[in-house]
């Protein structure tokens, strides 16, 4: 079977770059796109701000302390969506197999492409040049044989970089890759991996599937496969999400209701940002709770209209929390939206 040629295109500090493009006074300055409210979170930060340790989803209060001279800009999602649509038009000139992941990133399958070009690397470079010429923005690209590797590669040489992982280098690349660079492995899982002696891809590959499933549940199967260079997920155009969610795992179990409500407020901020970023809305609120004994439950509430703001998310999530019987010790909390749509009720645009 012929190897696939997959691209992952990821815009560089997308929202902040748009703001710097549209306001020349912001060029070269640390720009943070995020709410000015006390409990706001960072949507994205320019590379000048990232040097101070400011990253997406960080509370704005912390970002202010880390980068004292930063310029805070309220998000303009309608503008970002317009730029995304412009970028999408470029993608479709090369292939119809375009799978959007968010406003600022997408997968492209260019195994068979409209240009008749055999080199995926040539296509990636041409697409980045087109994006910069037509939008005055830069992007980075990962090129490889599957989605996992393309996604990892696109983040390795930012901004405005192209990283290629050809078929004959796949296993060598994975073996040397630090575990924290694996897409899908966050800080908590990284800590657990390190505790198990798994520091890189070679260490992960050395573990059998049964062990990884025992330690990480269903995710263990995925970890086993990607450690062996396997990822058969296709690039699916017009991919329909069934849900949109955010969650956090706590270093210490939480039993205090008021503290859990504070966490719900923070999660609601993050989920609202994701709603805006993807252009997706929902008519169902989902609360996910994992207890200290690893028992996991979900509670859901069906609504008659779309959730519109973080305040709505927070209110309904607290209602679902109050359905739980005390005492409880919570190690993970998550909030999600179900029954998704593209925001027709609000007149919103969809994802590109």
Secondary structure, 3 states (H helix, E strand, C coil): CCCCCEEEEEECCHHHHHHHHHCHHHCCCCEEEECCCCCCEEEEECHHHHCCCCCCCCEHHHHHHHCCCCEEECCCHHHHHHHHHHHHHHHCCCCCCEEEEECCEEEEECCCCCCCCCCHHHHHHHHHHHHHHHHCCCEEEEEECCHHHHHHHHCCCCCCCEEECCHHHHHHHHHHCEHHHCCCCCHHHHHHHHHCCCCEHHHHHCCCHHHHHHHHCCHHHHHHHHHCCCCCCCCCCCCCCCCEEEEEEEEEEECCHHHHHHHHHHHHHHHHHHHHHHCCEEEEEEEEEEECCCCEEEEEEECCCCCCCHHHHHHHHHHHHCCCCCCCCEEEEEEEEEEEECCHHHCCCCCC
